[in-house]
């Protein structure tokens, strides 16, 4: 694995990645990396290329151009090999119907040479009493916790979590944040795609801001604030801006609806 | 594999149509017609002698044309395969296990149907098992290729499901698998000839009743052709679409 300047190992490196669907360029020459023990949040509006980039990183989609190395391997040619150390939670995927929590844990464990003890993980993730429940009977928060659990079964070094907390209530989101902090403290690198700026402020060591398929900013939250101060018009910038305010200041303006027309 | 077997059993329709339905048919039709040699079959064999190989065709079709495409397209549409691709297992291995389990179910149901026919109505199997067994296996390969083709060719899982139901029920009733073609009007018998299951039923009935390969050349050519065409187009579509 590559080493960063201060002896931190780089788990995944993306260089000039482009993804094109027909004539539509979804991802346009982006480069970034993820290191062990850090949470990198990827933010940006719908259609900005976040999921396409994550799927390329996981070898589930072919890039049109550029190079990707995950654990120094190419996800296109060594997909099965990288998944021995890569865990993912996909925005668009499901589990078979009529399967119980314990059964799916058992099944997925059998895919790995040295799987983690799922009984311990179930207890850790507050799902121990759901072992005999069918997965489609779980609440949204429980399903997402199960998703992270399944991604953790192979003792991964890198986790990709795509819109993990979308649709969850605040309590469920907070409980997932706590889980992610524990995972990170174990030295695992996490790539987190999120639309919730409070989540990103709370968890991310670094932020990747994507707009129209390009990365417009990469760096820490503090660096993003400096960037905003330098690049926003003076009458827009304020010290009190939250990450969400900064995000909205840079994001493309949505057409506002005149409520008078609806009433 | 254990999990795919569990999912198969939990999916009520597959085991019902594969085991309970043919057993019910044996008892129902047996109690109506018995197994005495009768006029319909030129007094050469009885109704159950003809029905059992036809029901073998039916259980192969249940698993190959219904269970196989329904489950494959459900996993494809719900992006379940995509999740398996994000593990060291990969979806290819899961698909292979699914095909293997449904094939095993078809063969197990075949044994159940034959044994039940033998015990309850003492059916007369004149043919050579060295001909009958390859005929059963060829029927499985052809019908399963068709099922795979249906799952692979339709982009929408819903469409694949509707098509597999139509093909399945059409073939079940107009191929001789449940209702003997001998009692059907001429135009339906002509139509039945374009249905692959008709040739499966012909091949199985012929070999069960002692015909050699030479007398079943047409059915064999047709089934090998179906296996090759459906198998190769299905595999091509599968590669192109990636099922992700």
HADDOCK unambig.tbl for C-alpha pairs under 7 A between the chains (distance, minus, plus):
assign (segid A and resid 80 and name CA) (segid B and resid 87 and name CA) 6.65 0.50 0.50
assign (segid A and resid 80 and name CA) (segid B and resid 88 and name CA) 4.31 0.50 0.50
assign (segid A and resid 80 and name CA) (segid B and resid 89 and name CA) 6.90 0.50 0.50
assign (segid A and resid 80 and name CA) (segid B and resid 90 and name CA) 6.82 0.50 0.50
assign (segid A and resid 81 and name CA) (segid B and resid 88 and name CA) 6.50 0.50 0.50
assign (segid A and resid 83 and name CA) (segid B and resid 86 and name CA) 6.51 0.50 0.50
assign (segid A and resid 83 and name CA) (segid B and resid 87 and name CA) 5.25 0.50 0.50
assign (segid A and resid 83 and name CA) (segid B and resid 88 and name CA) 5.17 0.50 0.50
assign (segid A and resid 84 and name CA) (segid B and resid 88 and name CA) 5.87 0.50 0.50
assign (segid A and resid 88 and name CA) (segid B and resid 86 and name CA) 6.76 0.50 0.50
assign (segid A and resid 92 and name CA) (segid B and resid 79 and name CA) 6.76 0.50 0.50
assign (segid A and resid 93 and name CA) (segid B and resid 78 and name CA) 6.60 0.50 0.50
assign (segid A and resid 93 and name CA) (segid B and resid 79 and name CA) 4.64 0.50 0.50
assign (segid A and resid 93 and name CA) (segid B and resid 80 and name CA) 5.82 0.50 0.50
assign (segid A and resid 93 and name CA) (segid B and resid 82 and name CA) 6.38 0.50 0.50
assign (segid A and resid 93 and name CA) (segid B and resid 83 and name CA) 5.82 0.50 0.50
assign (segid A and resid 94 and name CA) (segid B and resid 78 and name CA) 5.93 0.50 0.50
assign (segid A and resid 94 and name CA) (segid B and resid 79 and name CA) 5.75 0.50 0.50
assign (segid A and resid 94 and name CA) (segid B and resid 80 and name CA) 5.04 0.50 0.50
assign (segid A and resid 94 and name CA) (segid B and resid 83 and name CA) 6.88 0.50 0.50
assign (segid A and resid 95 and name CA) (segid B and resid 80 and name CA) 5.43 0.50 0.50
assign (segid A and resid 96 and name CA) (segid B and resid 75 and name CA) 6.98 0.50 0.50
assign (segid A and resid 96 and name CA) (segid B and resid 80 and name CA) 6.44 0.50 0.50
assign (segid A and resid 98 and name CA) (segid B and resid 7 and name CA) 6.90 0.50 0.50
assign (segid A and resid 111 and name CA) (segid B and resid 88 and name CA) 6.15 0.50 0.50
assign (segid A and resid 111 and name CA) (segid B and resid 89 and name CA) 5.57 0.50 0.50
assign (segid A and resid 112 and name CA) (segid B and resid 88 and name CA) 6.98 0.50 0.50
